Amino acid sequence: MLAKRLPTILPPLDLYEALDTTKIHSVAGKLSASDSLMTIRPFRSPHHTISDVALVGGGTNPQPGEISLAHNGVLFLDELPEFKRSVLEVMRQPLEERRVTISRAKSTVNYPASFMLVASMNPCPCGYFNHPEKECICAPGVVQKYLSKISGPLLDRIDLHVEVTPVNFNELSSERLSEKSKEIRERVTEARNIQIIRFEDKEEVFCNAQMSPNMVRNICRISDTGQILLKQAMEKLGLSARAYDRILKVSRTIADLAGTDEILLEHLAEAIHYRSLDRDGWAG
């Protein structure tokens, strides 16, 4: 449910994005005769039995796969460990380069693949590992084996790792009104406008996630106290250079959402907190 709400809080498609998205769906034959231009961000949710060719694209006449059909939108992978390892690993390059190259004997085709990857998974096969009330019944080593289906390099490429705790009955039955998607979208749009202005002189860079490592060091500057905090997190969690860059990008985005020019200590701490799967002992 949360994943399906994501397109509703993302900024509306601009004309360039709408044309780009429409072209891909038209090439794939996914565009109905009544749709002249796509105006809603795509949301793709393939089944876990999908093949690597169906995910990244291919065929005798190379067609775009799910990652390209999710361009400028959201790709949702439910029950991530249930996907074949080979299917997950082919996403590494597209996640980095935001495009996929399909080579065949007759031709080579480049398809854009700038999508937001959202994945969900249980903490273990029985679903109760780290549960606050119920006890996990999985045999020793089963939890580690289950979680190891997701490789470290793939996790490195995911910016936010969030453990979702069970919701109790009182919260489910509460009539308290929560924040509307429309209100959240306004904040997201304001932050995205800040980023558009920031990168107006950069080609093919429109948001913080697309920054190169050199740009990260110039734009995502942190205080001396922040440097100490980040160093401690890097050493304790054993984070990679890629995770270092992603923490800075996320902290810059949190600062944009808060409307501040500088990355404050609380923004950096929140970004580090989102690397929960890097913690020692998470897998038992």
C-alpha positions in Angstrom: 0.0 0.0 0.0 2.8 2.4 0.9 4.6 1.7 -2.3 1.5 2.3 -4.4 1.1 5.7 -2.8 4.6 6.8 -3.8 3.7 8.1 -7.3 1.0 10.3 -5.7 3.6 12.2 -3.6 6.2 12.6 -6.4 6.1 15.8 -8.4 3.9 15.7 -11.5 5.6 14.7 -14.8 6.9 17.7 -16.7 6.6 17.8 -20.5 10.1 16.4 -21.1 9.5 13.5 -18.7 6.0 12.9 -20.1 7.3 12.7 -23.7 10.2 10.4 -22.6 7.9 8.0 -20.7 5.3 8.0 -23.5 8.0 7.0 -26.1 9.1 4.0 -24.1 5.6 2.7 -23.5 4.8 3.3 -27.2 7.8 1.3 -28.3 6.8 -1.6 -25.9 3.2 -1.5 -27.3 1.8 -0.7 -23.8 0.2 2.6 -24.9 -3.6 2.4 -25.6 -5.0 4.1 -28.6 -6.8 6.6 -26.4 -3.6 7.8 -24.6 -1.7 10.4 -26.6 0.6 11.5 -23.7 1.3 9.8 -20.4 0.7 12.3 -17.5 0.9 9.9 -14.5 4.2 8.5 -13.3 4.4 4.8 -14.0 4.2 2.2 -11.3 5.5 -1.3 -12.2 5.2 -4.3 -9.9 6.4 -7.5 -11.6 5.9 -10.9 -10.1 8.8 -12.6 -8.4 8.9 -15.3 -11.1 10.0 -12.7 -13.7 13.0 -13.5 -15.9 16.1 -11.3 -16.2 15.2 -10.6 -19.9 11.7 -9.4 -18.9 13.1 -7.2 -16.2 15.9 -5.4 -18.1 14.6 -5.9 -21.7 15.8 -8.0 -24.7 14.5 -10.4 -27.3 15.3 -10.8 -30.9 14.1 -7.3 -31.6 15.2 -5.7 -28.3 12.2 -4.4 -26.3 12.2 -2.4 -23.1 11.9 -4.4 -19.9 10.2 -3.5 -16.6 13.0 -1.2 -15.5 12.6 0.9 -18.6 8.8 0.9 -18.3 9.3 2.3 -14.8 11.4 5.2 -16.2 10.5 8.4 -14.4 8.3 6.3 -12.0 8.5 3.5 -9.4 9.6 -0.1 -9.8 8.2 -2.2 -6.8 9.6 -5.6 -6.0 7.5 -7.3 -3.4 9.2 -10.2 -1.4 12.6 -9.3 -2.7 14.4 -12.6 -1.6 11.9 -14.6 -3.7 13.3 -13.1 -6.9 16.1 -15.2 -8.6 19.6 -14.0 -7.7 20.5 -13.5 -11.4 17.4 -11.3 -11.9 18.4 -9.0 -9.0 22.0 -8.7 -10.0 21.3 -7.5 -13.5 19.8 -4.3 -11.9 23.2 -3.2 -10.6 24.3 -1.3 -13.7 21.0 0.3 -14.5 20.7 1.6 -10.9 24.1 3.3 -11.2 23.9 4.6 -14.8 20.1 5.1 -15.1 20.1 3.4 -18.5 20.4 -0.1 -19.9 22.2 -1.2 -23.0 20.9 -4.3 -24.8 23.3 -5.8 -27.3 22.3 -8.3 -30.0 24.0 -9.6 -33.1 22.1 -7.2 -35.3 21.9 -4.1 -33.2 22.6 -2.4 -29.9 19.8 -0.4 -28.2 20.0 2.0 -25.2 16.9 2.4 -23.1 16.5 4.9 -20.3 16.0 3.4 -16.8 15.8 6.3 -14.3 13.4 4.7 -11.9 12.9 4.7 -8.1 13.4 1.1 -6.8 11.2 0.2 -3.9 11.5 -3.3 -2.4 9.9 -5.1 0.5 10.7 -8.3 2.3 10.1 -10.2 5.5 12.9 -10.4 8.0 12.9 -14.2 7.9 10.8 -17.0 6.3 8.4 -17.2 9.3 8.2 -13.4 9.4 8.8 -12.9 13.2 12.6 -12.2 13.4 13.1 -9.1 15.6 9.3 -9.0 16.3 8.6 -7.1 19.6 6.0 -9.7 20.8 6.2 -13.0 18.9 9.2 -15.3 18.8 10.9 -16.4 15.6 10.6 -20.1 14.9 13.2 -20.4 12.1 16.0 -22.9 12.6 19.5 -21.7 13.3 21.2 -20.3 10.2 17.9 -20.0 8.3 17.6 -16.3 8.9 21.1 -15.6 7.7 20.6 -17.8 4.6 17.3 -16.0 3.8 18.8 -12.5 4.1 22.0 -13.5 2.2 19.9 -13.9 -0.9 20.2 -10.1 -1.2 23.8 -9.3 -2.1 25.8 -6.5 -0.4 26.4 -4.7 -3.7 22.7 -4.5 -4.4 21.9 -3.3 -0.9 24.6 -0.7 -1.3 22.7 0.8 -4.2 19.5 1.3 -2.1 19.5 4.6 -0.3 17.0 4.0 2.4 16.7 0.8 4.6 13.6 1.0 6.9 12.4 -1.6 9.3 8.6 -1.4 9.5 7.3 -2.4 13.0 3.8 -4.1 13.4 0.9 -1.7 13.8 -1.3 -2.4 16.9 -5.1 -2.6 16.8 -5.6 0.8 18.5 -3.7 2.6 15.8 -5.4 0.6 13.0 -8.9 1.4 14.4 -8.0 5.1 15.3 -10.0 7.8 13.5 -7.2 10.3 13.7 -6.7 11.9 10.4 -3.2 11.6 8.9 -1.4 13.9 6.5 -2.8 13.8 3.0 -0.7 12.8 0.0 -1.5 16.2 -1.6 0.2 18.0 1.3 3.2 15.8 1.2 3.5 16.2 -2.6 3.7 20.0 -2.1 6.7 19.6 0.2 8.3 17.2 -2.2 7.7 19.5 -5.2 9.3 22.5 -3.3 12.4 20.4 -2.5 12.6 19.2 -6.1 12.3 22.9 -7.3 15.3 23.7 -5.1 17.3 20.9 -6.7 16.3 22.0 -10.3 17.6 25.5 -9.6 20.8 24.0 -8.0 21.5 21.9 -11.1 20.2 24.3 -13.8 23.7 24.6 -15.4 24.3 20.8 -15.3 23.2 18.6 -18.2 21.1 15.5 -17.4 21.2 16.3 -13.7 17.9 17.3 -12.2 17.9 16.0 -8.6 20.3 15.1 -5.8 20.2 11.3 -6.6 21.8 12.0 -10.0 24.9 13.8 -8.6 28.3 12.4 -9.5 30.9 11.8 -6.7 32.7 15.1 -7.5 29.4 17.0 -7.3 28.6 15.3 -4.0 31.9 16.6 -2.5 31.2 20.2 -3.7 27.5 20.4 -2.9 27.1 18.1 0.2 29.5 19.8 2.6 29.1 19.0 6.3 30.6 20.5 9.4 33.6 19.2 11.4 31.1 17.6 13.9 29.3 16.0 11.0 32.6 14.6 9.7 33.3 13.0 13.1 29.8 11.5 13.2 30.0 10.1 9.6 33.5 8.7 10.3 32.2 6.9 13.4 29.3 5.5 11.4 31.5 4.4 8.5 33.9 2.5 10.9 31.1 1.0 13.1 28.9 -0.2 10.2 31.7 -1.0 7.8 30.2 1.2 5.0 31.5 1.3 1.5 32.5 4.4 -0.5 29.2 4.1 -2.4 27.2 4.1 0.9 29.2 7.2 2.0 28.1 9.1 -1.1 24.5 8.0 -0.7 24.4 9.1 2.9 25.5 12.6 1.8 22.9 12.7 -1.0 20.1 11.6 1.4 21.2 14.2 4.0 21.2 16.9 1.3 17.6 15.9 0.3 16.5 15.9 4.0 17.9 19.4 4.3 16.1 20.5 1.1 12.8 19.1 2.5 13.5 21.1 5.7 14.2 24.2 3.6 17.8 24.8 4.9 20.8 25.7 2.9 23.2 23.7 5.0 23.3 20.1 6.0 22.7 20.1 9.8 23.8 17.4 12.2 20.3 16.1 12.6 19.9 15.7 8.8 23.1 13.6 8.7 22.1 11.5 11.6 18.7 10.7 10.0 20.4 9.7 6.8 22.8 7.4 8.7 19.8 5.9 10.5 18.3 4.8 7.2 21.3 2.4 6.7 19.7 -0.1 9.1 20.6 -3.2 7.0 24.3 -2.3 7.3 24.1 -2.8 11.1 26.1 -5.6 12.7 23.8 -8.3 13.9 20.8 -7.4 11.8 20.7 -10.9 10.4 21.3 -12.6 13.7 
